[in-house]
Amino acid sequence: MTYVRNFTDIDDKIIHRANQEGVDCKTIAEKYIHEFNIDMASLGLEKPTVEPRATEHIPEMIRLISTLVNKGHAYQSNGDVFFSVDAFKDYGKLSKRNLEDMLAGARVEVDEKKRNPLDFALWKASKPGEPFWESPWGTGRPGWHIECSVMSQKYLGETFDIHGGGRDLIFPHHENEIAQSEGASGKPFARYWIHNGFVNINKEKMSKSLGNILTIKEMVRDWHPEVIRLFLLSQHYRSPVDFSEDNL
């Protein structure tokens, strides 16, 4: 079995945090990747076969975006490159949505660069104070979705067995992954999708805004790692899990 878990080490939040702290993006990414690996080890989890990072695969992303442009699935607009959802007839098949309904209920900011409000960025033109790479469309950086298609294709092939992630990623992230991957290759992307439910704290969704966040470091101080793992396995993976001391 080959298990791939990729790291997004460049995005808007990382850039914002790096600017806040007066450091470069690599410093921020390395810090949190290190902390994540400590947490995973504390739970006794096996490491994936490979843990690729987005910034290590920029040339492959540029090649995939170029393929999508050449096939008519993407277009350039003032240094940005967008995927055209209208050019991919199966868009919405994972989330069981159709374009007309999505457009009717869309709360998408108006962007004059886009042909369709639902089109999504494959490449973003560089802005002052941001890291950038050279590309056929000018200096810039990749959009979020494209990195996952590139790294999965490189390490697992154009079609692979199982794609995981949280339920909140079904749309638009995983929907966009399918569109750009299958638009480029003409082959099925993932055979099975495994979307996990969320952890609730005393029947409320865990969120920073509610202040009810529990970290793994806090949990392993009070509970054996195998207890935590058994607790997470006590519900069907798609169902929410209600954290409470009684349940543990």
Beta strands, then each sheet from edge to edge (+ up, - down):
strand 1: 74-77
strand 2: 80-83
strand 3: 120-125
strand 4: 140-142
strand 5: 160-166
strand 6: 190-196
strand 7: 199-201
strand 8: 204-205
strand 9: 241-243
sheet 1: 1+ 2- 3+ 4-
sheet 2: 5+ 6+
sheet 3: 8+ 7- 9-
end
